Amino acid sequence: MKKTRISVTKASRNFADCVSRVYYQRVAFELVKNGIPVAQLVPRNEKICLGSEAARALAEVELSPAEAKAWHRDLLAARKRLKAPTDKWR
């Protein structure tokens, strides 16, 4: 899922637009106050995992050679079956 950092002030001034983007584009907003993340505006029941998130999770796990090979095989199979999401704003 695409995450966008936005100040709390900007989010409050453009709240309806932010909610529309969350709903239609499945964008998540990280709300920042004084440079510190304080909240998130995310789609409800979101079940998307970005490749970067998967890479971070895998970097913390040690896989045996057999597990790594099985994971790679499953990844290739998933890539064949999955379609890229359509961008409704283009």
C-alpha positions in Angstrom: 0.0 0.0 0.0 1.3 3.4 -0.9 1.9 5.6 2.2 2.0 9.3 2.0 3.3 11.5 4.8 1.2 14.7 5.4 1.1 17.3 8.1 -1.8 17.3 10.4 -2.6 20.9 9.3 -2.6 19.9 5.6 -4.7 16.9 6.3 -7.3 18.9 8.2 -7.5 21.5 5.4 -8.0 18.7 2.8 -9.7 16.1 4.9 -12.4 15.2 2.3 -9.8 14.8 -0.4 -7.7 12.6 1.9 -10.6 10.4 2.6 -11.5 10.1 -1.1 -7.9 9.1 -1.9 -8.0 6.5 0.9 -11.3 5.1 -0.5 -10.6 5.2 -4.2 -6.8 4.9 -4.5 -6.2 2.8 -1.4 -3.6 5.4 -0.3 -2.6 5.4 3.4 -1.7 8.7 5.1 0.8 9.1 7.9 -0.2 12.2 9.8 2.8 14.1 11.1 2.9 16.9 13.7 6.2 18.8 14.3 8.0 16.0 12.2 6.7 13.2 14.5 4.2 10.6 13.2 1.1 10.8 15.3 -1.7 9.0 13.4 -2.6 7.1 10.3 -5.5 7.3 7.9 -5.7 3.9 6.2 -8.3 1.9 4.2 -10.4 -0.3 6.4 -9.5 -4.0 6.3 -6.5 -3.4 4.1 -4.8 -6.7 3.1 -2.0 -5.4 0.8 1.6 -6.1 1.5 4.2 -4.1 -0.5 7.3 -5.8 -1.7 9.4 -3.4 0.5 7.4 -4.6 3.5 7.9 -8.2 2.6 11.7 -7.6 2.1 12.0 -5.9 5.5 10.2 -8.9 7.1 12.3 -11.4 5.3 15.5 -9.6 6.2 14.7 -10.3 9.9 14.2 -14.1 9.3 16.8 -16.7 8.6 15.5 -19.2 6.1 17.1 -22.6 5.5 18.1 -23.2 1.9 15.1 -25.4 1.4 12.7 -22.8 2.9 14.3 -20.1 0.7 13.9 -22.2 -2.4 10.2 -22.9 -1.6 9.6 -19.2 -0.8 11.1 -18.2 -4.2 9.0 -20.8 -6.0 5.8 -19.6 -4.3 6.7 -16.0 -5.1 7.1 -16.8 -8.8 3.8 -18.6 -8.8 2.1 -15.6 -7.1 3.5 -13.2 -9.6 2.0 -15.2 -12.5 -1.5 -15.2 -10.9 -1.6 -11.6 -9.5 -2.5 -8.6 -11.5 -1.3 -5.1 -10.8 -3.9 -2.8 -9.3 -5.5 -0.3 -11.6 -5.1 3.4 -10.9 -8.5 4.9 -11.0 -7.1 8.4 -11.2 -5.2 8.1 -14.5 
